[in-house]
Amino acid sequence: MIGPDDVRAAARVLDGVASRTPTITSRTLGQHVVLKPENLQRAGAFKFRGAYNKIAALPKGTPVLAFSSGNHAQAVALAARLLGSAATILMPGDAPASKVEATRGYGAEVITYDRYSEDREALGEALAVERSLELVRPYDDALVMAGAGTAALELIEDAGPFDTLVTPVGGGGLIAGTATIGRDLGV
C-alpha cells in the first residue's frame, strides 16, 4: 500500500533525473483531453520512474535483477547504470531484438528463458538468491508504484485540474500510483 506522500517522495528522488515529459492536448474525442507522452521518458517509458525510485532506495552499488520483455528491462538497466549498480535482466527468448539490444546497451547482463516452459518469477527468485541480487519487480512493489505515480503528479501539476484521470492498466503499478496521487489531489 502506498500513500500520496510516497509519490511526492519519489518525485523528489526523480527530480533532475527523470524527464519531466510534456503534456499535449487532443480534441479527437470531442472533449478537452490532455495526454502525457511517457514514450519521451528516459528508456522510452514511464517504467524508468519506478525502476529508478526503487534502485535509488537500495544501498549504493546493490546489484539488481529484473524480469521483463522490454520496457521494465530497459528502465532497470538504465537506472542501475546511473546509480552504479550491476543489472541482470531475465528476458524471454522471443523478446524483440531491439529491446534486448537496448537493455544490453544500458550495460545489463541479459539472460534469456523460454516463456512457454519456464516461470520467470521462479527463475528470478532463484537467481536472486543464487547471486545475491535485489529483485526489482515490474509493478508489485511500493517504490515502483510510487515512482510510476509521479507521471500523474506531473500531469496534474502541469495541466490540471481535471474531472477525470484515465491511465492504461497492465500489471497495476501505474494505476496504483496514479489513483493514489489523483485521489489526493481531488481527481
PLY file of the C-alpha trace (Angstrom):
ply
format ascii 1.0
element vertex 187
property float x
property float y
property float z
element edge 186
property int vertex1
property int vertex2
end_header
0.00 0.00 0.00
1.31 3.44 -0.88
0.15 6.91 0.04
0.41 10.29 -1.65
3.48 11.17 0.41
5.24 8.18 -1.16
4.54 9.57 -4.63
5.77 13.01 -3.59
8.93 11.46 -2.10
9.51 9.61 -5.36
9.13 12.90 -7.25
11.95 14.35 -5.13
14.16 11.33 -5.88
13.45 11.63 -9.60
13.87 15.41 -9.79
16.67 16.17 -12.22
16.97 12.52 -13.25
13.70 11.59 -14.95
12.48 13.75 -17.79
9.53 15.92 -16.93
7.65 14.84 -20.02
5.43 17.41 -21.71
1.67 17.49 -21.84
-0.15 17.69 -25.15
-3.81 18.26 -25.89
-6.19 16.40 -28.15
-9.77 17.12 -29.17
-10.17 13.85 -31.07
-12.78 12.57 -28.61
-14.81 15.77 -28.75
-13.55 16.76 -25.31
-10.53 18.59 -23.98
-8.09 15.72 -23.40
-4.57 16.18 -22.04
-2.01 13.47 -22.74
1.39 12.83 -21.17
3.67 11.12 -23.71
5.81 8.94 -21.47
7.39 7.41 -24.56
9.60 10.52 -24.33
10.80 9.43 -20.88
14.31 8.06 -20.38
14.44 4.45 -21.60
11.26 5.19 -23.58
8.59 4.51 -20.96
7.17 5.52 -17.58
8.85 2.39 -16.20
12.06 4.39 -15.66
10.35 6.32 -12.87
9.62 3.25 -10.76
12.87 1.46 -11.51
14.98 4.46 -10.54
12.97 5.15 -7.39
13.38 1.52 -6.27
17.09 1.20 -7.03
17.88 4.62 -5.51
16.43 3.36 -2.20
18.87 0.43 -2.07
22.36 0.66 -0.59
24.69 2.12 -3.23
26.03 -0.49 -5.61
23.48 -3.18 -4.74
23.29 -5.50 -7.77
19.77 -5.87 -9.12
17.71 -8.36 -11.10
14.52 -7.85 -13.10
12.37 -9.86 -15.47
10.74 -8.20 -18.44
10.31 -8.47 -22.18
11.21 -4.85 -22.76
10.30 -1.57 -21.09
10.97 -2.56 -17.48
14.16 -4.33 -18.61
15.49 -1.18 -20.21
14.38 1.00 -17.31
16.10 -1.16 -14.70
19.25 -1.43 -16.81
19.49 2.35 -17.23
18.60 3.17 -13.63
21.14 0.64 -12.35
23.85 2.10 -14.58
23.09 5.64 -13.40
23.18 4.53 -9.76
26.34 2.41 -10.02
24.67 -0.99 -9.69
25.11 -4.06 -11.86
21.90 -5.26 -13.52
20.91 -8.75 -14.61
17.74 -9.00 -16.66
15.72 -12.13 -17.43
14.09 -11.73 -20.84
12.06 -14.22 -22.85
13.97 -15.70 -25.76
11.39 -14.28 -28.16
11.61 -10.70 -26.83
12.06 -8.16 -29.63
15.72 -7.95 -30.62
15.59 -4.16 -30.34
14.51 -4.44 -26.68
17.23 -6.98 -25.87
19.92 -4.87 -27.54
18.73 -1.69 -25.85
18.85 -3.46 -22.48
22.39 -4.67 -23.17
23.24 -1.20 -24.42
22.48 0.18 -20.97
25.05 -2.26 -19.58
22.87 -5.08 -18.27
23.61 -8.77 -18.47
20.70 -10.38 -20.31
19.72 -13.99 -19.58
17.01 -15.48 -21.77
14.40 -18.08 -20.88
11.55 -19.86 -22.63
8.35 -18.06 -21.66
6.25 -21.09 -22.64
8.02 -23.68 -20.49
9.71 -21.67 -17.72
8.30 -19.48 -14.94
10.04 -16.09 -14.93
9.15 -15.37 -11.32
10.54 -18.68 -10.08
13.66 -18.24 -12.22
14.08 -14.68 -10.97
13.69 -15.58 -7.33
16.17 -18.47 -7.64
18.73 -16.34 -9.48
18.34 -13.52 -6.96
19.17 -15.91 -4.12
21.99 -17.64 -6.01
23.73 -14.38 -6.96
22.63 -12.18 -4.02
20.70 -9.81 -6.28
17.87 -7.48 -5.28
14.78 -8.28 -7.34
13.18 -5.17 -8.86
9.64 -6.23 -9.67
7.92 -4.53 -12.61
4.78 -3.34 -10.81
4.06 -5.04 -7.47
6.50 -3.06 -5.35
5.63 0.04 -3.31
8.63 2.07 -4.52
7.96 1.14 -8.15
4.29 2.14 -7.78
5.20 5.44 -6.14
7.68 6.20 -8.91
5.10 5.41 -11.57
2.65 7.73 -9.84
4.95 10.68 -10.43
3.79 10.78 -14.06
0.25 11.57 -12.87
1.55 14.03 -10.28
3.38 15.95 -13.02
0.35 15.81 -15.31
-1.92 17.28 -12.65
0.66 19.91 -11.63
1.34 20.95 -15.23
-2.14 20.83 -16.78
-4.74 20.20 -14.08
-7.20 20.32 -12.51
-9.08 17.51 -14.20
-12.53 15.99 -13.90
-11.27 12.55 -14.88
-7.89 10.87 -14.96
-7.51 7.91 -17.34
-4.50 5.62 -17.28
-3.59 2.38 -19.03
-3.51 -0.77 -16.93
-1.10 -3.68 -17.29
0.40 -5.14 -14.14
-1.15 -2.48 -11.93
1.79 -0.37 -10.76
0.93 2.67 -12.85
-2.74 2.68 -11.90
-1.84 2.26 -8.21
0.43 5.30 -8.25
-1.94 7.31 -10.45
-5.02 6.58 -8.35
-3.15 7.34 -5.13
-2.00 10.79 -6.15
-5.10 11.55 -8.21
-7.42 10.93 -5.29
-5.24 13.02 -3.00
-5.40 15.92 -5.46
-9.15 15.70 -5.94
-9.41 13.95 -9.29
0 1
1 2
2 3
3 4
4 5
5 6
6 7
7 8
8 9
9 10
10 11
11 12
12 13
13 14
14 15
15 16
16 17
17 18
18 19
19 20
20 21
21 22
22 23
23 24
24 25
25 26
26 27
27 28
28 29
29 30
30 31
31 32
32 33
33 34
34 35
35 36
36 37
37 38
38 39
39 40
40 41
41 42
42 43
43 44
44 45
45 46
46 47
47 48
48 49
49 50
50 51
51 52
52 53
53 54
54 55
55 56
56 57
57 58
58 59
59 60
60 61
61 62
62 63
63 64
64 65
65 66
66 67
67 68
68 69
69 70
70 71
71 72
72 73
73 74
74 75
75 76
76 77
77 78
78 79
79 80
80 81
81 82
82 83
83 84
84 85
85 86
86 87
87 88
88 89
89 90
90 91
91 92
92 93
93 94
94 95
95 96
96 97
97 98
98 99
99 100
100 101
101 102
102 103
103 104
104 105
105 106
106 107
107 108
108 109
109 110
110 111
111 112
112 113
113 114
114 115
115 116
116 117
117 118
118 119
119 120
120 121
121 122
122 123
123 124
124 125
125 126
126 127
127 128
128 129
129 130
130 131
131 132
132 133
133 134
134 135
135 136
136 137
137 138
138 139
139 140
140 141
141 142
142 143
143 144
144 145
145 146
146 147
147 148
148 149
149 150
150 151
151 152
152 153
153 154
154 155
155 156
156 157
157 158
158 159
159 160
160 161
161 162
162 163
163 164
164 165
165 166
166 167
167 168
168 169
169 170
170 171
171 172
172 173
173 174
174 175
175 176
176 177
177 178
178 179
179 180
180 181
181 182
182 183
183 184
184 185
185 186
